[in-house]
């Protein structure tokens, strides 16, 4: 159990909570290790503020509320403030701000020694709206780069200008900040951010949304979320789970009946969603097959593509689309679909059968184009996939004989042509002599 959190809770609620914990968690070995220290943290509290129902809940759920599994391994960089007093928020800001952070403010005074700035928000790393905290910062003259040929670097800055700057120095005790307009003052991952005067369009999204809510009293937090395109992004859940260090398959719960150890992997949303996608995709495949049988090939193709959008590696959709490609004469696309189907399900009978048939058909096309070696490779692939496929074996045998005969007959043909040429020359010379003797 988290010793520090448990101490804080007992210190706040008092002796009554400690008594309830000793009753409810008496058999919990983790509680026994910290029980001796808890009595030292008791503070006297007004009994009128006590909440027996809340204390009873804490005592019963202490093993879950203070479990070590809730502690994330990585520190959180983003903080949201809701109903927190100004003093505490200022204290938290000065605690968390670091050199190299990016801030945005409005110039409220231009002096000979620099610029006084009222901070509006943070813009890198931490994302906070801090305008109401009235935090002042100084950007000394030495941290203001010269612009153009003008001698005075402050000449181009006016009261009311919005500027983006880096945090150069922090005095946490006196709550003072020093800013810089040089990029070298920023953290390495922010060194390409342009510093200096900015427009309202350059303000961060979290700040502009806050302004919008403040200006419109009818605008609620829920309405603002609903108007955001990112709210409907399903990847938001995975992103937030990662940020919080929570597993989507081993999700902790304060309800004992919903503890993840009581459920199988197939009971979680990821597995159920996958089953639903497969089922929906198969319905699309069935509709596509009906269209295919009726000769509506365009509609069939649309259904197959829809199925593969739902379930990318759906074997039945790949086989059905491959068969349609083969019917339309797009043999290479058909081969690709059949091979992908076999990668996902090596034992799929139709995928193997259709792939062998398509390889043989494509091999026949290549033979007609006199691409014999490539055709031979396709026939061999078909025989390796299915050594009982007679059509592929016969096509391979015939092609190999054809290649063998062409290579054997080539030198024989050359010899025959040379012999024939010599014979023609001999006959021609004898005829000439004979003619010569006769005349």
Secondary structure, 3 states (H helix, E strand, C coil): CCHHHHHHHHHHHCHHHHHHHHHHCCCCHHHHHHHHHHHHHCCCCCHHHCCHHHHHHHHHCHHHHCCHHHCCCCCCCCCCCCCCCHHHHHHHHHHHCCCCCEEEEEEEEEECCEEEEEEEEEEECCCCECHHHCCEEEEEHHHCCCCCCCCCHHHHCCCCCEEEEEEEEEECCCCEEEEECCHHHCCHHHCCCCCEEECHHHCCHHHHHHHHHHHCCCCCHHHHHHCCHHHHCCHHHHHHHHHHCCCCCCCCCCCHHHCHHHCCHHHCHHHHHHHHHHHHHHHHHHHHHHHHHCCCHHHHHHHHHHHHHHCCCCHHHHHHHHHHHHHHCCHHHHHHHHHHHHHHCCCCHHHHHHHHHHHHHHHHHHHHCCCHHHHHHHHHHHHHHCCCCHHHHHHHHHHHHHHHHHHHHHHHHHHHHHHHHHHHHHHHHHHHHHHHHHC
